[in-house]
Amino acid sequence: MIYSRAIDSRNLAGRAMTFNNAKIALTGLFVTLLLSGCASVKYSAFEKIGIHKRDLLVGNVEDTRDAQKEAQEQFKDALEKFGSIVTIEETGLKKAYDRLSDEYEDSVDAAEDVSDNIDDVQEVADDLFAEWKSEIGEYTNADLKRSSQLKLRETEGRYNEMLRSMRAAESSMQPVLATFKDNVLFLKHNLNAQAVGSLRTTFSDLESDIGALIEQMNQSIQRSDAFIADMRNS
């Protein structure tokens, strides 16, 4: 599995369907040049091609949702490999260790991808809400100002619920990874029947932990979908 936190041109093109072809073609170039630059320069460049902070936030939430779905599949695959090892013959333990070690590394990559995407969501959201609060002070019409304040509170509330769910799902990955790592290390140094016996005692607990992890991620994915829909319809 290959994981990447970079926003590629295809993703941005999908989010900017209403923009003309010339703008979409420039997006990939701006991404390459600006991701390593300061935030204000990056946002200014995106706004020049019609992509604003709320568009970037929605895109980052989509990336995080997709990363969580990929992580779910990766943890399921790792559990399946783990389960196959507990019934393996001792003569095949070296190959079994190699497979389990690879699954552990892929799981770590998947978890890191989720964390990176959540960090991106939080960074853009913080900038978006700071800008929104600042610009509310520029209103001269009291009714419009109150309406914008109400919309900001509602959006922040939905966002905070989603972010808490994302962080909870992120946290739930760490105990599973720790269990995987312990057993991979144990198997590495004990390629014998005793190691398989240890894995058997761990498997049922790990199965339960991964089941809880997947449910936590499902809740986060549902909140992400709801937040995306609200942002697009508002």
PyMOL commands that set and color helices and strands:
alter all, ss='L'
color gray80, all
select helices_A, chain A and resi 9-15+21-34+39-48+53-85+90-136+142-189+193-233
alter helices_A, ss='H'
color red, helices_A
deselect
rebuild
show_as cartoon
